Amino acid sequence: MTQPPRLAIAIPARYGSSRFPGKPLAEIAGHSMLARVVDLAKRAVVVSGIADVALFVTSEDRRIAAHAEELGVTCIMTPPTCATGSDRVLAALRQLDHWPDFVINLQGDAPFTPPAVLRTMFEAFRTNPRHEVITPAQVLSWGDLDRLRKSKKKTPFSGTTVTVDQSGRALWFSKTILPAIRDEDKLRTQSPLSPVRQHLGLYGFRTDVLEKFCSLPQGVYEQLEGLEQLRMIENGIAVQVVEISLPEGELHPGIDTPEDLKRAEKYIKAKGEPLS
């Protein structure tokens, strides 16, 4: 009988962010960002219905390790030289006696990730363990597309879109809104959904593919757009996009700056969302 795949959620949480030092320890409405991310990861394990999912934080800083311990989760120390969250996850895996087959890289600055999204990614891998990389995206309503366009007038490099083939495999990711839309007024009358998919910056890797990915040099387009997933596309790594469905206006990016933190706190206080 085939054994079920071994699954894990890794939370890379770097203290030394140039734009926002100490970001994982910053508080949002009375709870640290890391506490909120750990909480949603724990809830994702519950909603997945999978009993045995490894969960750990990985960081270069003892202050984050100490806080992770307070939250009841293991922290694996990794070097400050890790270039990306993916590199940090791989460095943590290399310290384990037994690697998972599939690991979700849940960034420590993404406290709004719905737990059901992680469940969807686990289900996609359990259905097809040949998937190399799995990542979620939302087909935008016209209202959400309008909001994305508006945000890009102020911050052009906020929000990533993705195009896919008929099997859901990613064709391209871009900070530009793809695809361009002809006859948009006509399309708006035909469907409540636009043809634009917005990517959530969340990846699940088959761990042998994570090791391959981290060994590759940065690609040309990765450097131009600042999107590490373009290194995957440029090197023929198959990225399977799973569609998620969030209520209109509920698609939130990660937190990169103190200004983002203020907006997040305002949002949480308005919604009255406690930790579980």
N, C-alpha and C positions, 0 to 999 in steps of 0.2 A: 504493500500500500504506500502510495506517495505521501511523504511527509509534507505538512503545510509549510509555506515559506516562513522564515524567521523575519520579523518586522521590527522596525525601530523608528523612534522620533528623536532627532538630535536638534538641540537648540543652541546654535552658536551665538554667544553673547560677549561681544568685545567691549572692554572698558575704554580703550584708547582711541575712540572715534575722533577724527580731526574736527569734524563739524559739531560734535555733541559729546564731549568726554563724559564718561560715566553714564551714558544713556540707559543701559539696562537697569540701573538702580534709581533712575528718576521716577518720581511718583506721579501717577495719574489718578486723581480723585481718591487719594488715600492709600493706594496700593502701588508697589513698584511695577514698572513695565515688565520686568522679568516674572514677577508673581502672576501677572495677568496672562503672560504667554504660557507659563507652566500650567496654570489652571486650565486654559483652553486645551492644552495638550492632554491633560488628564481626562477632561471631558470627552475629547476625541476618542480616547481609548475606550471609554464607556459606550459611546454611541456606535463605535465600530462593531461592538459585540465580540471583539477578539480578546481573549483572556491574556495572552502572552505577547505584549508589545513592550520592548525595552524603551525606556525614556531616560535621557540624560541631557545635561547642559554641558557645553564645552567653552572654556574661556582662557584668556591669558593672564587673568588678574585674580589674586587671592580674595579681594573684596567681593567679587561676584561669586567665587566658589563658596565663601562663607555664607552669603545670602542664599545660594542654592541649597546649602545644607539646612538653613532655617526653614526653607520651603519643603524639605523632605525629598529632595531629588539629588542624585549623584551629579557631581561636576568633574569632568575630565580636563585636567590642565593641558593646554596646548601652547606652542610658541607664539610670541608676539609677532613673528615674521609671517604668519599665515596671511596670504594676500586677500583671500575671500572667505566667506562663510563655508563654501564647499571645501576649500583647502583645510579649514579648521575641523570640519566634520571628518574628513579623511584622516587627519592627524590623530583625532580621538579614536577612530575605529582601529587604527594600527596599535592601540594600546589594549585592545580587547583580546581575550583568548579565543572567542568565537564571534565571527562577524555575522551580522544579519544578512539576509538575502536582499533586503530592500530597506532603504532608510529615507525618511522624509526630513529634509533640511528645513526646519521651521525657524526662521530668523527671529532673534530675540527682540526685534523692534516691530513685530507684527501682531499687536494685541487684539486686533479686530478680526483675525482670521476665524471664520465660523468653524466649529469642530466638525460639522458635517462635511466640510471640504476635505479634511484629512481622511475621513471615512471613505469618501468617494475615491480618493487616490489609492487607499489600501484595497478597496474592492476591485479597482481596475487591475492592480497587480496580481491579486489572487486569481482573477479571472484569466489573466494572460501573463504568466511570469516571464515571458520573453520580452516584454516591454523593457526598453533600456532606460528611458527617463519619462516620468509622468508629471504633468503640470496642469493646473486648472485655469480656466478662462470663463468669462461671462459674456454671453451675447447681449449687447447693450440695447436697452429700450431707446427710443428716440430722445426721451428726456435725459437719460444718462449720457447719451452721446453729446447732447447739447452742453451738459455740465462738463464733460471732458474737454470739449472744445474751448469752453470759457476758461477753465483752469489753465489750459495751455497758452492762453494769451499772457498770463502772468508768469507761469513756470513752464516753459516749452518742453522741458525734459521730465515732467511729471506724467505718469500714466503710460503704460506700454500696451500696444495692440499686437495681435497675432493673427495670421492667416493660416488656414489649414486645408489639407486635401480631403477627399471624400471619406477617407478612413479616420479622419481626425488627427492625422500626423501634421505637425507644425511645418509650414513652408517657410515662414519668415516672422521675425519679431521686429518691432520698430517703435521708436519714440514718436515717429510720425503716425498720424491716424491712417491706418490701412483697413480696407481699400478706399481709394477715392470713389466717390459716388456720383454717377450721372443720373439725371432725372430723379433727384431726391424727393422733390415735392410729390411726384407720382408714387414713389415707393412708400412714403409716409401714409398714404391713403390705403395702401394694400396690406400693411402688416404693422402691428405695434412694436415689432422688433426691427432694429437696424441690421445691416450686414456686418457690423463691426464687433469684434471680440476684444474685450479688455483682459489682459493677462494679469493674474495674481502672481506675485514674485515668490512662488513656492514650488519646490522641486522634490520629487521622489526619485531616487536613483537606485537602480540595481547596483549593488556595491562594486562589482567588477567594472562597471561602466564609470562609476564615480572615480575609481582609481585611474582609469584611462583618461578621463576628462581632465583631471588635475595634472596629468603628465604632459598635456598639450600646451604649446605656447599660445599666448593671446593671438586671436585672429584679427585680420584687418578691420572687419566690420564691428567686431566686439569693441575694438579701441575707438572707432568712430562714434558708435552709439552708446558706449558704456554699458553694454548688455552681454553678460557672460554666456547667456544661452546661445548667442550667435556663434560662439566657438563650437558649440555642439553641431549646429547646422553646417558650419563651414567644414567640419570634419566628418560629416556623414553619420553622426549619432542621431538615432531616431528619437524624436521628442513627441510623445503622445499627449494630446490635449484632451482633458476631460471637461465637459461642460458642467457648470454649476448654475444654480438659479437663486439669486439673492433678490430681496425686494428692491424696488426702485429707490435709488439714493443711498443704498446700504453698502456700496462697494468702496472700501476705504483703503488707501495706500498705507505703507509702513510709515514709521515716524523717523524722520531724518534730522530734524532741527528742533530747537526749543519752541519755535513758532508752531510746528506740527503738534508738539506736546500740548500747547495751550488749546489748540483746536480739538484735540482728542479729549482733553479734560472737560471742555465745554460740552462736547457730544455725549460723553458718558453721564455727566450730571443731568443733562436734559432727558436722556433715556432712562436714567435710574437703574443702571445695570450693575448689580453687585457681583462679587466673585462667588462661585459656588462653594 
